[in-house]
Amino acid sequence: MADLKIYPIGTTQSRNLNRFIEVAYELNRHNENWIAPLRSELREQLNSQKNPWFEHAEAEYFLAERDGKLVGRISAHIEKLTQKTPPEQGGGVDVGMWGMFEATDQEVADALLKTAENWHRNRGIKKIVGPISLSIWEEPGLLIKGHDHPPTIMMGHQRADYRAWIETEGHKGIKDLFTYELDITKPFPPLIQKIVASGEKNVRIKIRKVNKNNFMKEARLLMDILNDAWSKNWGYVPLTDKEIEHARHNLEPIVFEDLIMVAEVDGEPAAFMMTLPDVNEKLAEFKGKLFPFNWIKMLWWLRKPRVRTMRVPLMGVRKKFQTSRIASQVAFMMIEYIRRNSVANYGASRGEIGWILDDNQGMRSIATAIHSDINRIYRIYSKNI
């Protein structure tokens, strides 16, 4: 058997980052449900000189090569903000992560996972968690259900055989992340309609669209609500100011005012819901490249996108309201208003909610109440080293 070589490539050199990126394109080129991400966005995400995430994280990327051919890749990284969170939230000073995993076969997978272990072990890490690529805010988890359809925007898609390869190496599942799908052309169940109607009669509640002309201010408001609502969730780390600005810059082209709602209670911002059109439906045509002409097609499409699917990546209610009746009112009001706008203004017929943690009973109850079903499951693994 040919020699297998695993070697580090750093986090800044453009040629090496391009080779790291191309591994996924080569290994998934026959997978009709894999959506090629934009290479330009990946280069920015992976480059430690351009991604503000690296201000509180360190990483190394490894390539696997056999007979001069690239056959796999993996990242090993330490998220310093995660290390400051308590163990029950997935953190701790001795926790590291791995991600960006691709492999042609079990031998490559074993070698890559062992390489990531050794990198962490040499830095005093006792437990590794993954796949998380690179941040919990990007593509966490390994797809274990839902291989029969493509992912929506900002969600990963991996080959089904990766699960056995990872578990063979002693990695144990510790968290499942669910996405839910539903037909949004149909009205919600009568009980939900009654809750919405009661909320509309409540003079304390106001639901408004975000103001895209002042989107940085709005983004900070949404993150403030999210930090309060999600602060005790497993895996949660707050975005820094620079990361918020970076995310705003990347998301602004696909943000539409009638798809993001803020709920105010007695004049105080109490909750929000963010919905994005599934840009993957358009990106599937581009095969990962915007240039030389696809950027024109994308700009034209973004003027008035028409999509089948809308994805809800973020939703949060401040803790002080979470156990009150008003929480369900504002939540279902935002969901209903965005559902109407999605159908009427974008031609959407399908919604996808998530990801949602397996132990987030509040959000899972909301998903069940509107008659949505789990369509994809992503698993995060842990291994003591």
C-alpha positions as CSV (number, residue, x, y, z in Angstrom):
1,M,0.0,0.0,0.0
2,A,1.2,3.5,-0.8
3,D,2.6,5.6,1.9
4,L,0.2,8.0,3.6
5,K,1.6,11.4,4.6
6,I,-0.1,13.8,7.0
7,Y,1.5,17.2,7.2
8,P,0.6,20.7,8.6
9,I,0.2,23.7,6.3
10,G,-0.3,26.7,8.6
11,T,-3.2,29.1,8.5
12,T,-2.0,31.9,6.2
13,Q,-0.3,30.7,3.0
14,S,-2.7,31.2,0.1
15,R,-1.6,28.3,-2.0
16,N,-1.8,25.8,0.9
17,L,-5.2,27.1,1.9
18,N,-6.4,26.7,-1.6
19,R,-5.2,23.0,-1.6
20,F,-7.0,22.5,1.8
21,I,-10.2,23.9,0.3
22,E,-10.0,21.8,-2.9
23,V,-10.0,18.5,-0.9
24,A,-13.7,18.9,-0.1
25,Y,-14.5,19.8,-3.7
26,E,-12.7,16.7,-5.0
27,L,-14.1,14.3,-2.5
28,N,-17.7,15.5,-2.9
29,R,-17.8,16.2,-6.7
30,H,-20.0,13.1,-7.3
31,N,-22.3,13.9,-4.3
32,E,-25.4,15.5,-5.8
33,N,-26.6,16.8,-2.4
34,W,-23.3,18.6,-1.5
35,I,-23.5,22.3,-2.2
36,A,-20.1,23.8,-3.1
37,P,-19.4,26.8,-0.8
38,L,-17.8,29.9,-2.3
39,R,-14.0,29.4,-2.4
40,S,-13.5,33.2,-1.7
41,E,-15.5,33.0,1.5
42,L,-13.7,29.8,2.7
43,R,-10.3,31.5,2.0
44,E,-11.3,34.4,4.3
45,Q,-12.7,32.0,7.0
46,L,-9.6,29.9,7.1
47,N,-7.0,32.7,7.0
48,S,-5.9,33.7,10.5
49,Q,-4.9,37.1,9.2
50,K,-8.5,37.9,8.0
51,N,-10.9,36.1,10.3
52,P,-11.3,37.9,13.7
53,W,-12.2,34.5,15.3
54,F,-8.4,33.9,15.5
55,E,-8.0,36.8,18.0
56,H,-9.3,34.3,20.6
57,A,-8.4,31.0,18.9
58,E,-5.4,29.1,17.5
59,A,-5.5,26.4,14.8
60,E,-3.5,24.2,12.6
61,Y,-4.6,22.6,9.3
62,F,-3.4,19.2,8.1
63,L,-3.5,17.6,4.7
64,A,-3.4,13.9,3.9
65,E,-1.6,12.8,0.8
66,R,-1.2,9.4,-0.9
67,D,0.8,8.8,-4.1
68,G,1.0,12.6,-4.6
69,K,-2.8,12.9,-4.4
70,L,-4.7,14.8,-1.7
71,V,-7.0,12.3,0.1
72,G,-8.1,14.2,3.3
73,R,-7.9,17.1,5.6
74,I,-8.6,18.1,9.2
75,S,-8.3,21.2,11.4
76,A,-7.2,21.1,15.1
77,H,-8.1,24.3,17.0
78,I,-8.4,25.7,20.5
79,E,-11.2,28.2,21.2
80,K,-10.1,30.3,24.2
81,L,-13.6,31.6,24.9
82,T,-14.9,28.0,25.0
83,Q,-12.2,27.2,27.5
84,K,-13.6,29.9,29.8
85,T,-17.1,28.3,29.8
86,P,-18.0,25.6,32.4
87,P,-17.8,21.9,31.6
88,E,-21.5,21.5,31.6
89,Q,-21.7,23.9,28.7
90,G,-19.1,22.0,26.7
91,G,-16.1,24.1,27.9
92,G,-13.2,23.9,30.3
93,V,-9.5,24.8,30.2
94,D,-8.5,21.4,28.9
95,V,-10.9,21.2,25.9
96,G,-9.9,21.5,22.2
97,M,-11.7,21.0,19.0
98,W,-11.3,19.5,15.5
99,G,-13.2,20.1,12.3
100,M,-13.1,20.7,8.5
101,F,-12.9,16.9,8.2
102,E,-12.8,15.1,4.9
103,A,-11.3,11.6,4.1
104,T,-11.4,9.1,1.3
105,D,-11.3,6.0,3.5
106,Q,-10.9,4.6,7.0
107,E,-7.1,4.6,6.9
108,V,-7.0,8.3,6.1
109,A,-9.7,9.1,8.7
110,D,-7.8,7.3,11.4
111,A,-4.5,9.0,10.6
112,L,-6.1,12.5,10.5
113,L,-8.0,12.0,13.8
114,K,-4.9,10.7,15.5
115,T,-2.9,13.7,14.1
116,A,-5.4,16.1,15.6
117,E,-5.3,14.3,18.9
118,N,-1.5,14.6,19.0
119,W,-1.6,18.3,18.2
120,H,-3.9,18.8,21.1
121,R,-2.1,16.5,23.5
122,N,1.1,18.4,22.9
123,R,-0.7,21.5,24.1
124,G,-2.0,20.0,27.3
125,I,-5.5,19.3,26.0
126,K,-7.3,16.4,27.7
127,K,-10.5,16.3,25.7
128,I,-11.3,17.0,22.1
129,V,-14.8,17.9,20.7
130,G,-15.9,18.0,17.1
131,P,-16.5,18.3,14.3
132,I,-16.8,22.1,14.7
133,S,-15.7,23.9,11.6
134,L,-14.2,26.3,12.8
135,S,-16.6,28.0,15.2
136,I,-19.9,26.9,16.8
137,W,-21.3,29.8,14.8
138,E,-20.3,28.2,11.5
139,E,-20.8,24.5,10.8
140,P,-21.0,22.4,14.0
141,G,-21.6,18.7,14.0
142,L,-21.4,15.7,11.7
143,L,-24.5,15.0,9.5
144,I,-26.0,11.6,10.6
145,K,-29.5,12.0,9.2
146,G,-30.6,13.9,6.1
147,H,-28.1,12.8,3.5
148,D,-30.9,12.5,0.9
149,H,-31.3,16.2,0.4
150,P,-29.0,19.3,0.2
151,P,-28.3,21.5,3.2
152,T,-29.6,25.0,3.6
153,I,-27.4,28.1,3.9
154,M,-24.7,27.8,6.6
155,M,-25.3,24.1,7.3
156,G,-22.8,21.3,6.5
157,H,-23.2,18.1,4.5
158,Q,-20.9,15.2,5.0
159,R,-20.7,11.6,3.6
160,A,-22.6,9.0,5.6
161,D,-19.6,6.7,6.1
162,Y,-17.8,9.4,8.2
163,R,-19.9,8.4,11.2
164,A,-18.5,4.9,11.5
165,W,-15.0,6.0,10.8
166,I,-15.1,8.6,13.6
167,E,-16.9,6.3,16.1
168,T,-14.3,3.5,15.4
169,E,-11.7,5.9,16.7
170,G,-13.4,6.1,20.0
171,H,-15.3,9.4,19.6
172,K,-18.6,9.4,21.5
173,G,-21.7,11.5,20.6
174,I,-22.4,14.1,23.3
175,K,-24.8,16.5,21.5
176,D,-27.3,16.2,18.7
177,L,-28.4,19.3,16.8
178,F,-31.7,19.1,15.0
179,T,-33.2,21.0,12.1
180,Y,-36.9,21.0,11.4
181,E,-38.8,21.4,8.2
182,L,-42.4,22.4,7.5
183,D,-44.7,23.5,4.7
184,I,-45.1,27.3,5.2
185,T,-47.9,27.7,2.6
186,K,-50.4,26.3,5.1
187,P,-51.7,28.2,8.1
188,F,-50.5,27.2,11.5
189,P,-52.7,25.0,13.7
190,P,-55.8,26.8,15.3
191,L,-54.1,26.9,18.8
192,I,-51.2,28.9,17.3
193,Q,-53.5,31.2,15.5
194,K,-55.3,31.9,18.8
195,I,-52.0,32.7,20.5
196,V,-51.0,35.1,17.7
197,A,-54.4,36.8,17.8
198,S,-54.2,37.2,21.6
199,G,-50.7,38.7,21.2
200,E,-52.0,41.2,18.6
201,K,-54.5,42.4,21.2
202,N,-51.8,42.8,23.9
203,V,-51.0,46.5,23.9
204,R,-47.6,45.8,25.6
205,I,-46.3,44.0,22.5
206,K,-44.9,45.6,19.4
207,I,-43.4,43.5,16.5
208,R,-41.2,45.5,14.1
209,K,-38.9,44.8,11.2
210,V,-35.2,45.5,11.5
211,N,-33.8,48.7,9.9
212,K,-31.3,47.6,7.3
213,N,-30.1,51.3,6.9
214,N,-28.7,51.0,10.4
215,F,-27.9,47.3,10.4
216,M,-24.8,47.4,12.5
217,K,-26.8,48.9,15.4
218,E,-29.5,46.3,14.8
219,A,-26.9,43.5,14.7
220,R,-25.6,44.6,18.1
221,L,-29.2,44.6,19.5
222,L,-29.8,41.1,18.1
223,M,-26.6,39.9,19.7
224,D,-27.4,41.5,23.0
225,I,-30.7,39.6,23.1
226,L,-29.0,36.4,21.9
227,N,-26.3,36.7,24.6
228,D,-29.0,36.9,27.3
229,A,-31.2,34.2,25.8
230,W,-28.5,31.7,24.9
231,S,-25.9,32.3,27.6
232,K,-26.5,29.0,29.4
233,N,-26.8,26.9,26.3
234,W,-24.3,24.1,25.6
235,G,-21.5,25.3,23.4
236,Y,-22.5,28.9,23.4
237,V,-19.8,31.6,23.2
238,P,-20.5,35.3,22.6
239,L,-19.3,36.9,19.4
240,T,-16.8,39.7,19.9
241,D,-17.4,43.2,18.5
242,K,-15.1,42.4,15.5
243,E,-16.8,39.1,14.8
244,I,-20.2,40.9,14.8
245,E,-18.9,43.4,12.3
246,H,-17.4,40.6,10.2
247,A,-20.7,38.7,10.3
248,R,-22.7,41.8,9.5
249,H,-20.4,42.4,6.4
250,N,-20.9,38.8,5.2
251,L,-24.7,38.6,5.9
252,E,-25.8,42.0,4.8
253,P,-26.3,41.1,1.1
254,I,-28.7,38.3,2.1
255,V,-30.5,40.2,4.9
256,F,-34.0,41.4,4.1
257,E,-35.9,43.6,6.5
258,D,-39.2,41.7,6.3
259,L,-37.5,38.5,7.3
260,I,-36.0,39.7,10.6
261,M,-38.3,40.7,13.4
262,V,-37.7,42.3,16.8
263,A,-40.4,42.0,19.5
264,E,-40.7,44.8,22.0
265,V,-42.5,44.5,25.3
266,D,-43.3,47.7,27.0
267,G,-40.8,49.4,24.7
268,E,-38.0,47.0,25.6
269,P,-36.4,44.8,22.9
270,A,-37.4,41.3,24.3
271,A,-37.0,38.8,21.4
272,F,-36.0,38.5,17.8
273,M,-36.2,36.1,14.9
274,M,-33.8,36.0,11.9
275,T,-34.7,34.3,8.7
276,L,-32.5,34.0,5.6
277,P,-33.5,32.9,2.0
278,D,-31.7,29.7,1.2
279,V,-28.9,31.1,-1.0
280,N,-27.7,27.5,-1.5
281,E,-30.4,27.1,-4.1
282,K,-28.6,29.7,-6.2
283,L,-25.0,28.7,-5.2
284,A,-25.6,25.2,-6.4
285,E,-25.4,26.6,-10.0
286,F,-22.0,28.2,-9.4
287,K,-19.8,25.2,-8.3
288,G,-18.0,27.4,-5.7
289,K,-17.0,30.2,-8.0
290,L,-18.3,33.7,-8.2
291,F,-15.8,34.9,-10.9
292,P,-15.7,35.8,-13.7
293,F,-19.5,36.1,-14.3
294,N,-21.4,34.4,-11.5
295,W,-21.1,37.5,-9.2
296,I,-23.3,39.4,-11.7
297,K,-25.9,36.6,-11.6
298,M,-25.8,36.6,-7.8
299,L,-26.2,40.4,-7.6
300,W,-29.2,40.3,-10.0
301,W,-30.8,37.4,-8.0
302,L,-30.3,39.2,-4.7
303,R,-32.4,42.2,-6.0
304,K,-35.5,40.1,-5.6
305,P,-34.7,36.5,-4.6
306,R,-37.2,33.7,-5.3
307,V,-36.6,30.6,-3.2
308,R,-38.2,27.4,-2.2
309,T,-36.8,27.4,1.3
310,M,-36.3,29.9,4.1
311,R,-34.0,29.1,7.0
312,V,-34.3,30.3,10.6
313,P,-30.8,30.2,12.0
314,L,-31.3,32.4,15.1
315,M,-34.2,33.1,17.5
316,G,-34.0,34.2,21.1
317,V,-36.2,35.5,23.9
318,R,-34.6,37.3,26.9
319,K,-34.5,35.2,30.0
320,K,-36.8,37.6,32.0
321,F,-39.7,36.8,29.6
322,Q,-39.0,33.1,28.9
323,T,-41.3,31.6,31.5
324,S,-44.1,34.1,30.9
325,R,-47.2,33.8,28.6
326,I,-45.9,36.8,26.6
327,A,-42.9,34.7,25.4
328,S,-45.1,32.3,23.4
329,Q,-47.1,35.3,22.1
330,V,-44.1,37.2,20.7
331,A,-42.5,34.0,19.4
332,F,-45.5,32.8,17.4
333,M,-46.3,36.3,16.2
334,M,-42.8,36.7,14.7
335,I,-43.0,33.2,13.2
336,E,-46.4,33.9,11.6
337,Y,-45.4,37.4,10.3
338,I,-42.2,36.0,8.7
339,R,-44.1,33.0,7.3
340,R,-46.5,35.3,5.5
341,N,-43.8,37.5,4.1
342,S,-41.7,34.5,3.0
343,V,-44.6,33.1,0.9
344,A,-46.0,36.4,-0.4
345,N,-42.7,38.3,-1.1
346,Y,-40.3,35.5,-2.0
347,G,-42.4,32.6,-3.3
348,A,-41.2,30.3,-0.5
349,S,-43.0,27.1,0.3
350,R,-40.7,25.4,2.8
351,G,-39.2,26.5,6.1
352,E,-36.3,25.1,8.0
353,I,-35.7,25.9,11.6
354,G,-32.4,25.3,13.4
355,W,-30.1,24.0,14.4
356,I,-31.7,23.3,17.8
357,L,-29.9,21.5,20.6
358,D,-31.4,18.2,21.6
359,D,-32.0,19.5,25.2
360,N,-33.5,22.8,24.2
361,Q,-37.0,21.8,25.1
362,G,-38.4,25.3,24.7
363,M,-37.4,25.7,21.0
364,R,-38.2,22.0,20.3
365,S,-41.7,22.6,21.7
366,I,-42.2,25.6,19.4
367,A,-41.0,23.5,16.4
368,T,-43.5,20.7,17.3
369,A,-46.3,23.2,17.9
370,I,-46.2,24.5,14.3
371,H,-46.2,20.9,13.0
372,S,-42.6,20.8,11.8
373,D,-40.6,17.6,11.6
374,I,-36.9,16.8,12.1
375,N,-35.3,16.5,8.7
376,R,-31.5,16.6,9.6
377,I,-29.5,15.6,12.6
378,Y,-25.9,16.7,13.3
379,R,-23.9,15.0,16.0
380,I,-21.0,16.5,18.0
381,Y,-18.5,14.0,19.4
382,S,-16.1,14.0,22.4
383,K,-13.1,12.0,23.2
384,N,-10.8,12.0,26.2
385,I,-7.2,11.9,25.1
